[in-house]
């Protein structure tokens, strides 16, 4: 008799700038002792190109650990590419879309960048790139204004 083959989980988090993605990911990773990778930060820190980042995702997927990713997930095409790498590695990817009202995210960005004009420029540029999940991308939607415990409860009931 064969046992069920274990499926690993990958949590992919995206949303507007300053919606609370990193905070959610860090808390989730800490709670479940799972590695968290911000793909945009890795790209910048190590001067990786897009292909190298995809290779990185492929390599960490070989661990079979629960993985949490943020960054480089703004478009449906980018999400599908990473989802396919993860599915090929026997992962079950789950997409989490963090929504926060624009006035809150703009205020958070102003505080982070300490400049109204920089915040506006960065926010507008990022929003032009962001695509909401399509009908073929079932996403768990959470609010970036709720507490982590409330977010976690909602995510866990949807997984």
N, C-alpha and C positions, 0 to 999 in steps of 0.2 A: 504494500500500500504506500503510495506516495503522499507526502505532505504537501500542503499548499506552498507555492513559491512565494516568498515574502516580497511585498512591494514596498519600496521606499517612497517617502514623501518629499516633495520639493514645494516650498511655499514661495511664490513669486508675487512681490508686492509692488504696486505702482499707483500713481495718483498725481495730483497737481503738486507743484513745488511748495514745500513747507506745509504739507497736509498732515504730517505726522508719520510718514513712512518709516523713517529711520528709528524713531522712538518705538514704534510698534515692533519693528524687526529686532531691535536690540532686546526689548523685553521678552519677546517670543523666544528668541535664541537662548536667553538666560534661563527662562522657565523650563525649556525642554532640552537644555544642554546640547544645542545644535549649532553648528557653524553658520555664521551670517556673513554674506559677501555683498558688498555694495560694488557692483560691477563698474559704475562710472568712476568711483574712487580708485579702484584697482587700475583702471585704464589710465587715469591721470598719474597716479603714483609711480607706475612702472613703465609708462609710455607704451602701453600695449595698443595695438591696432584692433580693429573689430574681430578679425580672424583669430588673433591671439586670445581675446576674451572668450570667444566661442570654444577654443581649444582648452582654456582654463575650466570652463563649465563642464566640458566633456571629461576632463581629468578628475575633478572633484566628484563627479557623478559616479566614478568608479569605486568610491568609498562605500556606497550603499547607505550612508548616514542620512538622516533627515537634514535637508539643506534649506536655507532661507536666502533668497536673492532679492536685491533691490537694484534699480538702475538699469538703463538700457532696455527698458520694457515699455517705452512710451507708445510704440506703434504696434498694430496688430501683427505686422510682418516680423518685427523683432521678438514679440512674445511667442509667435508660432515657431520661429527658428529655435529658440531656447527650449520651448516645450518639446520639440521633436528630439533634440539632443537628450533631454531627460527621459522621454518615453523610450528611446532606443536603449537607454541604460537601465530599463525596468523601473523607472520612477513613475509615480502618479503626481503630476504637477497640479497644484491648486493655485488659481489666480485670485489675489485679493486686491480689490480696488478701494483705496482710501479716498473718500470724498470729504471735502471740507469747503465751506462757503468761501467765496473769493475774498471777501473783506478780511476774514481771519487769516487766510494764507498770505495775503498782501501785507498785513500787519506783521506777521511773523517774519516775512522776508525783509521788511524794512528794519526790523530789530536785528536780524542776522547780518545784513550787509551794512547796517548803520548809514544808509543813504537812500533817500526816497527815489532819486533818479536811477540809481543802480538797480534798486528793487524793481522798479517799473520796467526797465529794459530787460532784466533777466526774466521776470515773470511773463512778460509778453512773448519773449522768444521761446520760452519753454512751453507755453500754452499753445503756440502755433504747431508744435510737434506732437502734442498729446492727443491720442485717439482713445475714445471710450471703448470699452469692450464691445465687440460685435455680438450678434445673436448666437454665433457659433463658438463664442468664448464664454462659457459659463463662469461668472466671477462672483466671489463673495464680496458684497459691498458693505463696508463699515464706515463709520463716521470718524474723522480725525479729531473731533471735539469731545468724544467720549473717553472715559477712563480706559486704561488697558484691560482691566478686569471685565468691563462691559464688552469691549472689542473681542477679547479672548472667548468669552462665553458665546458670542454670536458666531465667531469663526469655528469653534469646536462643534457647535451644533450643525454646521453646514458641511464639515469635512466628512 
